[in-house]
Amino acid sequence: MARSKSRRNRIGIGEIVWLAVLIILAILIIYPMFWIVMSSFKDYNGIFKDVWGLPKEWLFENYKTAWDRGISNYFINSLIVSAGTIAGVVVLTTFAAFGICQLKNKLASVCFLAIMGGLLLSPQVCLLPLYMLLKNMGIKDTYAALIIPYIAFRIPVSVMLIRSFFIGIPKDLEESALIDGASLFQIYRKIYLPLSKPIVSTVVIMTAYYAWNEFVFATMFIDSSQRQTIPVGLMVFSDGLMTNWGVVMAGMVIACLPIIVLFIVMQKSFIRGITAGSVKG
C-alpha cells in the first residue's frame, strides 16, 4: 500500500514537461499585460529610457487624460454595441435552441444544419453585401449597423453550444410541467433558462469578447467619430498622441478592463458551460 501511494505521489517527466510549458506560456501572456500596465504610469522618457523598469513616478493622471481625450466616448459606444449584441444573441439563440429541441422530427435537424451553415460564412467575404444592405436600409453609421451583423455572426456557434446543453436537461422536468398545465414559454422561462445559466454565461463572455474587439465591421460601417468603438477609437487615439505613449497605454488598459472584469466575475460559470457544452449532444 505504501509503495502504491508513493508511486501515485511521484511527478513523472511528462508532467514536469507540461508544467514547464504552461509556465512559459503564462509568462508569455502575463508579462506583456504587466508591461502595458506599468508603462501606463510612465511618461515618454520613462517608457523609452527605462523600458523594463518600474515607474519612478506613478503618473495616475495618464488615465484621466486618456479618459478626457476621447476614450470615454469610445468606451461608452462599445458598451452600447456590446450590450445590444449580447441581449440579441442570448434571446435569439436560447429561443432557437429551445425550439429545435422541441421538434421531434427531421425538421429539427434541417433547422439546426441551416443555422450551422452560418459558420461557413466569413465576415470578410460578406463585407460588400453587408455594406450595401445597411446603406440601403438607412442604418449605416448607427449602432444598429454593428449590432445586427454581430448578432448574425454569433448565432451559429451560440445555438450549437446552447442546444448541446439543452439536450442534457432531463425530459422528466418538462413532462411534469406539461402535466401541471405549463405552456412551452413557461417551460422555457422557468425550467430551461434557470438551468442553463452556465452555458448562457459562456455565450455572454464569448459574444462580449467578439463585439468589444471586432475591428473590420467597426471600421467599414461607422463613419462618424461620435459612434466609433474602442478598437477603431484606439487607433485614432494613438495617432493623435504619438509623443505621449503613457496616455496611449492608459487608454489600452481602460479598453481591456471590461472584458477582464466580466471574465473574472463569470469564470466559474464559463468553465462549467464550456465543459457541459463540449460533452453533451
Buried (B, 14 or more C-beta within 10 A) or exposed (E): EEEEEEEEEEEEEEEEEEEEEEEEEEEEEEEEEEBBBBBBBBBEEBBEEEEEEEBEEEBEEBBEBBBEBBBEBBBEBBBBBBEBBBBBBBEBBBBBBBBBBEEEEEEBEEBBEEBBEBEEEEBEEBBEEBBEBBEEEEBBBBBBBBBBBBBBBBBBBBBBBBBBBBEBBEEEBBEEBEEEEBEBEEBBBEBBBEBBBBBBBBBBBBBBBBBBBBEEBBBBBBEEEEBBBBBBBBEEBBEEBEEBBBBBBBBBBBBBEBBEEBEEEBEEBBEBBBEBBEEBB
